[in-house]
Amino acid sequence: MQKRLLEGVLIICLCMPFLIISNAYGSGFAVYTQGASSLGQGAATIAHSDDPSAIFFNPALMSKLEGTQIEIGTTLIFPSREFKSDITGETSKAENDILYPSTFFITHKFNDRISAGLGVFNPFGLRNKWGRDWEGRYITTNADMQTFNINPAVSYQILPHVFIGAGLDFLLLNTTLEKQINLSPFGLSDASQKFKGDGNAIGYNLGILVEPHKNISIGASYRSEIKVGIDGRATFDLPDAAPAFISGLFPKTSGNADITLPQQVHAGIYYKGFYPLTFEVALRWEGWSSYDELKIKFDKAVAGNLAYIENKDWRDTYSVNIGARYQLNETFALLAGYLYGGNPIPDKAFEPTIPDANTHLFCVGTDVKYKQIRFDLSYAYQKLQNRNKNNSIDDNQDGIFNPATSVNGEYNTHMHMIGINLTYQF
């Protein structure tokens, strides 16, 4: 067992540099790319699972996994974001990076009642690069947030058909926010502003699995709200010709912010009475009302202010999803899924840093098992409904609405995702 745990730690060290985030089929900046098999079933894996990604979706499911299992995986994400301006009619595109959030899970069944595991994954994240020349550069040019969650968990069979699970979330966060500053009233070219910081916090997760009938399983899980304190530094890149009084308005300074990551509730019902066809219907609730403002406090005054505040007033959201699996034979299984998700951002707070909208996710995949090895491969297409910005959020410099810097117009986002997993059972 010690040798196996050591192997797991080495795999964590190899995976950590590749944990790069994009918000994918979660509302706001939540991320759900925690397993290729789950992706192929539209993330409807709350009441059933046969791989270690159960640590994320419902830790009580670990009790259903035999032996020791190690799973590593990644999801290749190809995002596309476009903006069509109400003022010019021109279209701008965000940079289309290929992203690859990755995961590591290990579980071990000690006896018929007790199992334990460890997961490393990315529960929240964001990456939107619009560039320094686009119409909305005074609101955002780059927004990048990465989270790394180290999640040890245990599960226990309390009754013949009732299982519970619990774990701790050791969350690490780093973020970079960038935008341009309009200095044209002073006859100068744009300045650049960057805030870069990091923080950590602890949360917890719970799960339960009930089997009221041989063909039915009911599962639910909960992830707690996590408040992260972020310490960072604001820097400014000013034009060479900027006079001293302009430089004095934008000093390099330390700063700090707090962000509350939302609590999440998942529930699902799994049915296997039509085997080899099985399916699950699931529901997800996310408490985004905890994200009411973004406030960065500075040690030195920036443009005469010791704090930068953006009102968010996000709202709680729901999503519904269904996933199906068809076992062709002992080796091959086919997967399919669909998810519809709401978004937490009200019209008055909608802006290009996080251009979220109601979303549709269409998924297919396959599981291939050979002896002790299983390979999962899935594809998903996520389409966010087109959304129009028509509010007074602009460059926020003078308190007066400026249509030229509001980037009001239509936002269009879609993503292609390819999930790949490899699981080995001892």
C-alpha positions in Angstrom: 0.0 0.0 0.0 2.8 2.4 0.8 4.4 1.8 -2.6 1.0 2.5 -4.3 0.6 5.8 -2.4 4.1 6.8 -3.4 3.3 6.1 -7.0 0.2 8.3 -6.6 2.2 11.2 -5.1 4.6 11.0 -8.1 1.7 11.2 -10.5 0.4 14.3 -8.7 3.7 15.9 -9.2 3.7 15.1 -12.9 0.1 16.3 -13.4 0.2 19.6 -11.5 2.0 21.7 -14.1 -0.7 20.8 -16.6 -3.7 21.9 -14.6 -4.8 24.8 -16.8 -8.3 26.1 -16.6 -11.2 27.2 -18.7 -14.7 27.5 -17.5 -16.4 24.5 -19.0 -20.0 23.3 -18.8 -20.4 25.0 -15.4 -22.1 28.2 -14.6 -20.0 31.3 -13.8 -16.5 30.1 -13.5 -17.2 26.6 -12.2 -15.5 23.6 -13.9 -16.8 20.1 -14.3 -14.2 18.4 -16.5 -13.4 15.8 -13.8 -13.6 12.6 -15.8 -13.9 11.5 -19.4 -16.6 8.9 -18.7 -18.6 11.4 -16.7 -18.2 14.0 -19.5 -19.6 11.4 -22.0 -22.7 11.0 -19.8 -23.3 14.8 -19.4 -21.9 14.8 -15.8 -24.9 12.7 -14.7 -22.8 10.6 -12.4 -24.0 11.5 -8.9 -25.9 8.2 -8.1 -23.5 5.8 -9.9 -19.9 5.6 -10.9 -17.3 2.9 -11.7 -14.2 5.0 -11.6 -12.3 7.1 -9.0 -13.7 10.5 -10.2 -16.5 9.6 -7.8 -14.4 11.6 -5.2 -15.5 14.8 -7.0 -19.1 13.9 -7.9 -20.1 12.0 -4.8 -17.6 10.5 -2.3 -20.1 8.0 -1.0 -19.7 6.2 -4.4 -16.1 5.1 -3.4 -17.7 2.3 -1.5 -18.7 0.7 -4.8 -15.1 0.6 -6.2 -13.1 -2.5 -5.7 -9.4 -2.8 -4.8 -7.1 0.1 -5.4 -7.7 2.2 -8.5 -5.7 5.1 -10.0 -7.1 7.4 -12.6 -5.3 10.1 -14.6 -6.9 12.2 -17.3 -7.2 15.5 -19.1 -9.8 17.4 -21.2 -8.7 19.2 -24.3 -10.8 22.3 -24.6 -11.1 24.4 -27.8 -13.1 27.6 -26.9 -14.4 30.2 -29.3 -15.7 33.6 -28.1 -16.9 36.4 -30.4 -18.3 39.9 -29.9 -20.3 41.9 -32.4 -20.3 45.7 -31.6 -23.6 47.6 -31.5 -21.6 50.8 -32.4 -19.4 49.6 -35.3 -20.9 46.3 -36.3 -17.5 44.8 -36.3 -16.6 41.4 -34.8 -13.9 40.8 -32.2 -12.6 37.4 -31.2 -11.0 36.3 -27.9 -7.7 34.3 -28.2 -8.6 30.7 -28.9 -6.0 28.9 -26.7 -6.2 25.1 -26.4 -6.6 24.4 -22.7 -6.2 21.1 -20.9 -7.4 20.9 -17.3 -6.2 17.6 -15.9 -7.1 15.3 -13.0 -5.7 12.7 -10.7 -7.7 10.3 -8.5 -6.7 7.3 -6.3 -9.1 5.2 -4.2 -8.6 2.1 -2.0 -11.2 -0.2 -0.5 -9.9 -1.4 3.0 -12.8 -3.7 3.7 -16.5 -4.1 2.9 -17.4 -1.0 4.8 -14.5 1.5 4.5 -12.9 3.1 1.5 -10.7 6.2 1.1 -9.3 8.2 -1.7 -7.5 11.4 -2.9 -8.4 13.7 -5.7 -6.5 16.6 -7.4 -8.6 18.6 -9.7 -9.8 22.1 -10.7 -13.2 23.1 -9.4 -13.2 26.7 -10.6 -11.3 28.6 -13.3 -11.4 31.2 -15.9 -9.4 32.2 -19.0 -10.5 35.0 -21.3 -8.0 36.9 -23.4 -9.5 39.7 -25.5 -6.3 41.5 -26.4 -5.2 45.1 -25.9 -6.7 46.6 -29.1 -10.3 45.5 -28.9 -13.3 47.8 -28.2 -13.6 46.6 -24.5 -10.0 47.0 -23.5 -10.9 49.5 -20.8 -13.0 46.8 -19.1 -10.8 43.7 -19.6 -8.0 42.5 -21.8 -7.1 39.3 -19.8 -8.8 37.5 -17.0 -7.1 34.3 -15.7 -8.0 32.3 -12.6 -6.7 28.9 -11.7 -7.7 26.7 -8.7 -6.1 23.5 -7.5 -8.1 21.4 -5.1 -6.5 18.6 -3.1 -9.4 16.5 -1.8 -8.8 13.5 0.6 -12.1 11.7 1.3 -13.5 8.6 3.0 -16.7 6.6 2.5 -18.5 4.3 4.9 -21.3 1.8 4.6 -23.7 2.5 7.5 -26.5 0.1 6.4 -26.7 -2.7 3.8 -27.9 -0.2 1.2 -26.8 3.1 2.5 -23.4 4.7 2.1 -22.0 8.0 3.2 -18.9 9.9 2.3 -17.0 13.0 3.4 -13.8 14.9 2.5 -11.8 18.0 2.9 -11.0 20.5 0.2 -7.5 22.2 0.4 -7.9 24.8 -2.3 -5.2 26.9 -3.9 -6.0 29.9 -6.1 -4.1 32.3 -8.3 -5.5 35.0 -10.5 -4.4 37.7 -13.0 -6.7 40.6 -14.0 -5.6 43.0 -16.8 -7.1 45.9 -18.6 -6.1 49.2 -20.3 -6.4 52.7 -18.9 -7.6 55.4 -21.2 -5.2 58.4 -21.0 -6.3 60.0 -24.3 -7.7 63.0 -22.3 -4.1 63.8 -21.4 -2.9 63.3 -25.0 -1.3 60.0 -24.1 -1.6 56.5 -25.4 -3.1 53.8 -23.2 -1.6 52.5 -20.0 -1.8 48.9 -18.8 -3.0 47.7 -15.5 -2.4 44.3 -13.9 -3.4 42.8 -10.6 -1.8 39.4 -9.8 -2.4 37.5 -6.6 -2.9 34.2 -4.9 -4.5 32.6 -1.8 -5.7 29.4 -0.2 -8.6 28.2 1.9 -10.2 25.0 3.3 -13.7 23.6 2.6 -15.4 20.2 2.8 -17.6 17.9 0.8 -20.2 15.3 1.7 -22.1 12.6 -0.1 -24.8 9.9 0.4 -25.9 7.0 -1.7 -29.1 5.0 -1.1 -30.2 1.9 -3.0 -33.9 1.4 -2.3 -34.3 -1.2 -5.0 -31.9 -3.5 -6.8 -32.3 -1.4 -10.0 -32.4 2.0 -8.5 -29.8 4.2 -6.8 -30.3 7.7 -5.4 -27.3 9.9 -4.7 -26.7 13.4 -3.4 -23.5 15.4 -2.7 -22.6 18.8 -1.2 -19.6 21.0 -1.6 -19.2 23.8 0.9 -18.8 27.5 0.2 -15.1 28.5 0.4 -14.0 32.1 1.1 -10.5 32.7 -0.2 -8.3 35.7 0.8 -6.1 36.8 -2.1 -2.9 38.7 -1.6 -1.4 40.3 -4.6 0.2 43.3 -6.3 -1.1 45.9 -8.7 1.3 47.2 -11.4 1.0 49.8 -14.1 2.8 50.2 -17.4 2.6 53.9 -18.3 3.6 55.6 -21.6 7.2 56.9 -21.6 5.8 60.4 -22.1 3.6 60.3 -19.0 4.3 63.3 -16.7 5.1 62.9 -13.0 1.6 63.7 -11.8 0.2 60.8 -14.0 2.9 58.4 -12.6 1.9 59.5 -9.1 -1.7 58.5 -9.7 -0.7 54.9 -10.6 1.9 53.6 -8.1 2.9 50.0 -7.9 1.2 48.7 -4.7 0.3 45.6 -2.8 -3.4 44.8 -2.5 -5.8 42.2 -1.3 -9.2 40.8 -2.2 -11.7 38.2 -1.0 -13.7 35.9 -3.2 -16.4 33.5 -2.0 -16.6 30.4 -4.1 -20.2 29.0 -4.0 -21.6 26.0 -2.3 -22.8 23.3 -4.7 -25.5 20.6 -4.3 -25.8 17.7 -6.7 -28.6 15.0 -6.8 -29.2 12.1 -9.1 -31.4 9.0 -9.7 -29.8 6.0 -11.5 -31.8 3.2 -13.1 -30.3 -0.1 -14.4 -33.5 -2.1 -15.0 -33.0 -2.0 -18.8 -29.5 -3.4 -18.6 -27.3 -3.3 -20.8 -28.8 0.2 -21.1 -28.5 2.3 -17.9 -29.2 5.9 -17.3 -29.2 8.7 -14.7 -31.1 12.0 -14.4 -29.4 14.6 -12.3 -29.8 18.1 -10.9 -27.3 20.7 -9.8 -27.7 23.8 -7.7 -24.9 26.4 -7.3 -25.0 29.2 -4.8 -23.6 32.1 -6.8 -25.4 34.7 -4.8 -22.3 34.6 -2.6 -20.5 36.5 -5.3 -22.0 39.9 -4.7 -19.0 42.1 -5.4 -15.3 42.2 -6.5 -13.4 44.5 -4.2 -9.6 45.0 -4.4 -8.1 47.0 -1.5 -4.8 48.8 -2.2 -2.1 49.8 0.3 -1.4 52.9 -1.8 -4.1 55.1 -3.4 -4.6 54.3 -7.1 -6.2 57.2 -9.1 -7.0 58.7 -5.7 -8.8 55.5 -4.4 -7.7 52.9 -1.9 -10.2 50.3 -3.2 -11.5 49.2 -6.6 -15.1 47.9 -6.4 -17.3 46.1 -9.0 -20.9 45.2 -8.0 -21.7 41.7 -9.2 -25.0 40.7 -7.6 -24.9 37.2 -9.1 -27.8 34.8 -8.5 -28.1 31.1 -7.7 -28.4 28.8 -10.6 -29.8 25.3 -11.5 -28.9 22.8 -14.2 -30.4 19.5 -15.3 -28.7 16.7 -17.1 -29.2 13.2 -18.3 -26.7 10.5 -19.1 -26.9 7.0 -20.6 -24.6 4.1 -21.0 -24.9 1.0 -23.2 -22.7 -1.9 -22.4 -22.0 -3.6 -25.8 -19.9 -6.4 -24.3 -17.4 -6.9 -21.5 -14.9 -4.6 -23.3 -16.9 -1.8 -24.9 -19.5 0.6 -23.6 -21.1 3.6 -25.4 -22.0 6.8 -23.6 -24.3 9.8 -24.3 -25.5 12.8 -22.4 -27.1 16.2 -22.4 -27.0 19.1 -20.0 -28.9 22.4 -19.8 -27.5 25.0 -17.4 -28.6 28.4 -16.3 -26.2 31.2 -15.7 -25.8 33.4 -12.6 -25.1 36.8 -14.2 -28.0 39.3 -14.3 -28.3 41.6 -17.3 -27.2 44.6 -15.3 -23.9 42.9 -14.3 -23.1 41.2 -17.6 -19.7 42.1 -19.1 -16.9 40.5 -21.2 -14.7 39.4 -18.3 -17.1 36.4 -17.8 -19.5 36.5 -20.8 -21.6 33.6 -19.4 -25.1 32.6 -20.7 -27.5 29.7 -20.5 -25.8 26.7 -21.9 -26.5 23.4 -23.8 -24.0 20.5 -23.7 -24.2 17.5 -26.0 -21.9 14.5 -25.2 -20.9 11.1 -26.6 -18.1 8.8 -25.6 -16.9 5.3 -25.0 -15.3 3.2 -22.3 -12.9 0.4 -23.2 -11.8 -2.1 -20.6 -9.1 -4.7 -21.0 -8.1 -6.8 -17.9 -7.1 -4.2 -15.2 -6.9 -1.2 -17.5 -9.7 1.0 -18.6 -9.5 3.8 -21.3 -12.3 6.4 -21.5 -12.7 8.8 -24.5 -15.4 11.4 -24.8 -16.4 14.4 -27.0 -18.7 17.2 -26.0 -20.0 20.3 -27.7 -21.0 23.2 -25.5 -23.1 26.0 -27.0 -23.8 29.1 -24.9 -26.9 31.0 -26.0 -26.1 34.3 -27.7 -26.4 37.1 -25.3 -26.6 40.9 -25.7 -24.9 43.3 -23.4 -27.1 46.4 -23.0 -26.1 48.1 -19.7 -24.1 51.0 -18.3 -20.9 49.1 -17.5 -18.1 50.9 -19.3 -14.5 52.1 -18.5 -15.7 53.1 -15.0 -13.3 56.1 -15.0 -15.5 59.2 -14.6 -18.9 57.9 -13.4 -20.5 59.0 -16.6 -21.8 56.5 -19.1 -19.6 56.3 -22.2 -21.2 54.2 -25.0 -17.9 54.1 -26.8 -16.3 52.0 -24.1 -19.3 50.0 -22.9 -18.8 47.1 -25.5 -22.6 46.7 -25.7 -23.4 44.2 -28.4 -23.8 40.5 -29.0 -21.6 37.8 -27.4 -21.3 34.3 -28.9 -19.5 31.4 -27.2 -19.1 27.7 -28.0 -16.5 25.0 -27.0 -15.4 21.7 -28.3 -14.1 19.3 -25.6 -12.2 16.0 -25.8 -11.9 14.0 -22.6 -9.3 11.3 -22.1 -8.9 9.1 -19.0 -6.8 6.0 -18.1 -7.7 4.0 -15.0 -5.7 1.1 -13.6 -7.0 -1.3 -10.9 -4.7 -3.3 -8.6 
